[in-house]
Amino acid sequence: MDDDSRVATVARALAHPSRVRIVKLLAAQTECRGADVFGELPLAQSTISEHLRVLKDAGIVTSRPDGPGMVYCLAPGAFDDFIDAVTGIANTHCLVEGKGC
């Protein structure tokens, strides 16, 4: 997958407010049990599971079994290419516009 495709994949995964909320929840902790994620959002467990699947497929979230449940974490470096791309776009725009961001 090239860099632009990777950035687009992350952007699509973050394009839903509930997924952004899940990422923020996971970012605030070293790891998070599935039950904790389910308890933090006013959504059906199946809906949250689907959001977690999208985030996992995009390489943003990892998971591992823990007894009868799962533990979720942000994947190391998951946002590196995305941050670099968005920063590059913002900096280029500022230079073109002469705004000196």
C-alpha positions as CSV (number, residue, x, y, z in Angstrom):
1,M,0.0,0.0,0.0
2,D,1.5,3.4,-1.0
3,D,1.6,6.3,1.4
4,D,-1.4,8.1,-0.1
5,S,-3.5,4.9,0.1
6,R,-2.4,4.4,3.8
7,V,-3.3,8.0,4.6
8,A,-6.7,7.7,2.9
9,T,-7.4,4.4,4.8
10,V,-6.7,6.1,8.1
11,A,-8.8,9.1,7.1
12,R,-11.8,6.9,6.2
13,A,-11.5,5.0,9.5
14,L,-11.5,8.3,11.4
15,A,-14.5,9.7,9.4
16,H,-17.1,8.7,12.0
17,P,-17.4,10.5,15.3
18,S,-17.8,7.3,17.3
19,R,-14.5,6.0,15.9
20,V,-12.8,9.2,16.9
21,R,-14.2,8.8,20.4
22,I,-12.9,5.2,20.6
23,V,-9.5,6.3,19.4
24,K,-9.4,9.1,22.1
25,L,-10.5,6.6,24.7
26,L,-7.7,4.2,23.7
27,A,-5.2,7.0,23.5
28,A,-5.8,7.9,27.1
29,Q,-4.9,4.4,28.3
30,T,-2.1,1.8,27.8
31,E,-4.8,-0.8,27.0
32,C,-8.5,-1.0,27.3
33,R,-10.8,-4.0,27.9
34,G,-13.7,-4.3,25.4
35,A,-16.2,-4.0,28.2
36,D,-14.7,-0.6,29.1
37,V,-15.1,0.6,25.5
38,F,-18.7,-0.7,25.4
39,G,-19.5,1.0,28.7
40,E,-18.2,4.4,27.4
41,L,-20.3,4.8,24.3
42,P,-24.1,5.0,24.1
43,L,-24.2,2.5,21.3
44,A,-25.1,-1.2,20.9
45,Q,-22.2,-3.6,21.5
46,S,-22.5,-4.8,17.9
47,T,-22.2,-1.3,16.6
48,I,-19.1,-0.6,18.7
49,S,-17.6,-4.0,17.6
50,E,-18.1,-2.9,14.0
51,H,-16.3,0.4,14.7
52,L,-13.5,-1.5,16.3
53,R,-13.3,-3.8,13.3
54,V,-12.9,-0.8,10.9
55,L,-10.2,0.7,13.1
56,K,-8.4,-2.6,13.2
57,D,-8.7,-3.1,9.5
58,A,-7.1,0.4,9.1
59,G,-4.2,-0.6,11.3
60,I,-5.1,2.0,14.0
61,V,-6.2,-0.5,16.7
62,T,-4.8,-3.8,17.8
63,S,-6.5,-6.4,20.0
64,R,-5.7,-9.5,21.9
65,P,-7.8,-12.0,23.8
66,D,-7.9,-11.7,27.6
67,G,-10.0,-14.4,29.2
68,P,-13.5,-14.2,27.8
69,G,-13.0,-10.7,26.4
70,M,-10.6,-8.6,24.3
71,V,-8.1,-5.9,25.1
72,Y,-7.7,-3.1,22.6
73,C,-4.8,-0.7,22.1
74,L,-3.7,1.9,19.6
75,A,-1.2,0.4,17.2
76,P,2.3,1.8,17.6
77,G,2.9,4.4,14.9
78,A,-0.6,4.2,13.6
79,F,-0.8,7.9,12.9
80,D,2.7,8.6,11.7
81,D,2.1,8.7,8.0
82,F,-1.2,10.4,8.5
83,I,0.2,13.2,10.6
84,D,3.1,13.7,8.2
85,A,0.7,13.9,5.2
86,V,-1.7,16.3,6.9
87,T,1.1,18.5,8.2
88,G,2.7,18.6,4.7
89,I,-0.6,19.6,3.1
90,A,-1.2,22.3,5.7
91,N,2.4,23.6,5.4
92,T,2.1,23.7,1.6
93,H,-1.2,25.5,1.7
94,C,0.2,28.1,4.1
95,L,3.1,28.7,1.9
96,V,1.0,29.0,-1.3
97,E,-1.5,31.3,0.5
98,G,1.4,33.3,2.0
99,K,-0.1,32.9,5.5
100,G,3.1,31.5,7.1
101,C,1.4,29.0,9.3
